[in-house]
């Protein structure tokens, strides 16, 4: 059994786990179904992130220790200019490698990158973007999607990535092995104003969202 087979098998297992939880959400009415409206799970005020976090807790995939995640979330990327006064990260070349930590300051729900909360990220058109997403929340799943959809906190099934590969739906809660982490890699090849957000319902409204700029508007981030 070679390494490529193991990687593919692990990815398929993770995808199956995510889909299983999504189907449970639909069955329980946690996710708004098109043409039907909010289900009883939403009406009761439960956070689907807790259900998802538990279901994906033991999902396969890479892990990182909490101290390493804290350090990573404070570091400046080597291929970008960080402006903490304006709260911006500006890519300077054809590639940029970012680390974004979800919910590092529980119970607050936000993203941390380069020591900033929900910074504006700006890249030139055609930049190859790599984002390592880490879920630091002890009792809730979080994900990250770069999207052009305008409504914050839409149901997970509707928050579509703006670029192929620009999203991870959910990372489970930590275990003794560490915090779940996943790397997104995509090419930002269309000029525009986008957002990165946690696609789990309700999380973007509570603060898990930031601005992602591609192309001609890069120079006017604030």
Residue pairs with C-beta under 8 A, 6 or more apart in sequence:
10 60
10 61
13 59
13 60
14 56
14 59
14 60
14 61
17 55
17 56
17 59
18 56
18 169
18 170
20 55
21 51
21 52
21 55
21 56
21 170
22 31
22 156
22 157
22 169
24 30
24 51
24 55
25 31
25 41
25 48
25 51
25 156
26 33
28 39
28 40
28 41
29 38
29 39
29 40
29 41
29 42
29 43
30 39
30 41
30 42
30 46
30 48
30 51
30 201
31 39
31 41
31 42
31 48
31 155
31 156
31 157
31 201
32 38
32 39
32 42
32 155
32 201
33 39
34 158
41 48
42 201
47 140
47 202
48 200
48 201
48 202
49 137
49 140
49 141
49 142
49 170
49 200
49 202
49 203
50 139
50 140
50 141
52 140
52 141
52 170
52 172
52 200
53 137
53 139
53 140
53 141
53 170
53 172
53 173
54 172
54 173
55 141
55 172
56 141
56 170
56 171
56 172
56 173
56 180
57 172
57 173
57 174
57 175
58 172
58 175
59 172
59 180
61 171
61 180
61 181
61 182
62 180
62 181
62 182
63 174
63 175
63 177
63 178
63 179
63 180
63 181
64 72
64 134
64 178
64 179
64 181
65 178
65 179
66 136
66 174
66 178
66 179
69 101
69 104
69 134
69 136
69 179
69 181
70 101
70 104
70 136
72 99
72 101
72 132
72 134
73 99
73 100
73 101
73 104
73 112
73 113
73 114
73 115
73 134
73 136
74 112
74 114
74 115
75 99
75 114
75 115
76 82
76 114
76 115
77 89
77 96
77 97
77 98
77 99
77 114
78 97
79 91
79 92
79 93
79 95
79 96
79 97
80 89
80 90
80 91
80 92
80 96
80 98
80 114
81 89
81 90
81 92
82 88
82 89
82 90
82 114
82 115
82 116
82 119
83 89
83 90
84 114
84 115
84 116
86 120
86 221
86 222
87 116
87 117
87 118
87 119
87 120
87 222
88 119
88 120
88 121
88 122
88 221
88 222
89 98
89 113
89 114
89 116
89 119
89 120
89 121
89 122
90 122
90 123
90 218
90 221
91 121
91 122
91 123
91 124
91 127
91 129
93 127
94 124
94 126
94 127
94 128
95 127
95 128
95 129
95 130
96 123
96 127
96 128
96 129
96 130
97 130
97 132
98 113
98 114
98 121
98 129
98 130
98 131
98 132
99 113
99 131
99 132
99 134
100 111
100 112
100 113
100 131
100 132
100 133
100 134
100 144
100 196
101 111
101 112
101 113
101 134
101 136
102 111
102 133
102 134
102 135
102 136
102 137
102 142
102 143
102 144
102 171
102 198
102 208
103 109
103 110
103 135
103 136
103 137
103 140
103 142
103 208
104 112
104 136
105 112
106 136
106 137
106 138
108 207
109 137
109 142
109 198
109 203
109 206
109 207
109 208
110 117
110 118
110 207
110 208
111 117
111 118
111 144
111 196
111 198
111 208
111 209
111 210
113 119
113 121
118 207
118 208
118 209
118 210
119 210
120 210
120 211
120 212
120 213
120 221
120 222
121 196
121 210
121 211
121 212
121 213
122 212
122 213
122 214
122 217
122 218
122 221
123 129
123 188
123 212
123 213
123 214
123 218
124 214
124 215
124 218
125 188
125 189
125 190
125 191
125 214
125 215
125 216
126 187
126 188
126 189
127 187
127 188
127 214
128 185
128 186
128 187
129 166
129 184
129 185
129 186
129 187
129 188
130 183
130 184
130 185
131 144
131 183
131 184
131 185
132 181
132 182
132 183
132 184
133 143
133 144
133 168
133 171
133 181
133 182
133 183
133 184
134 171
134 179
134 180
134 181
135 141
135 142
135 171
135 172
135 173
135 174
135 179
135 180
135 181
136 174
136 179
137 173
138 173
138 174
139 173
140 173
141 170
141 171
141 172
141 173
141 200
142 170
142 171
142 198
142 200
142 203
142 208
143 156
143 167
143 168
143 169
143 170
143 171
143 198
143 199
143 200
144 167
144 168
144 184
144 196
144 197
144 198
144 199
145 159
145 160
145 161
145 166
145 167
145 168
145 169
145 196
145 197
145 198
145 199
146 161
146 162
146 163
146 166
146 167
146 184
146 186
146 194
146 195
146 196
146 212
147 159
147 160
147 161
147 162
147 166
147 167
147 194
147 195
147 196
147 197
147 199
148 162
148 192
148 194
148 195
149 158
149 159
149 160
149 195
152 195
152 197
152 204
152 205
152 209
153 197
153 201
153 202
153 203
153 204
153 205
153 206
153 209
154 199
154 201
154 204
155 201
156 169
156 170
156 199
156 200
156 201
159 167
159 197
159 199
160 167
161 167
161 186
162 190
162 192
162 194
163 186
163 187
163 188
163 189
163 190
164 186
165 184
165 185
165 186
166 184
166 186
167 184
167 199
168 182
168 184
169 199
170 199
170 200
171 180
171 181
171 182
172 180
173 180
174 180
188 214
188 215
189 214
190 214
190 215
191 214
191 215
191 216
191 217
192 213
192 214
192 215
192 217
193 211
193 212
193 213
193 217
194 211
194 212
194 213
194 214
195 209
195 210
195 211
195 212
196 209
196 210
196 211
196 212
197 203
197 204
197 208
197 209
197 210
198 204
198 208
198 209
211 221
213 221
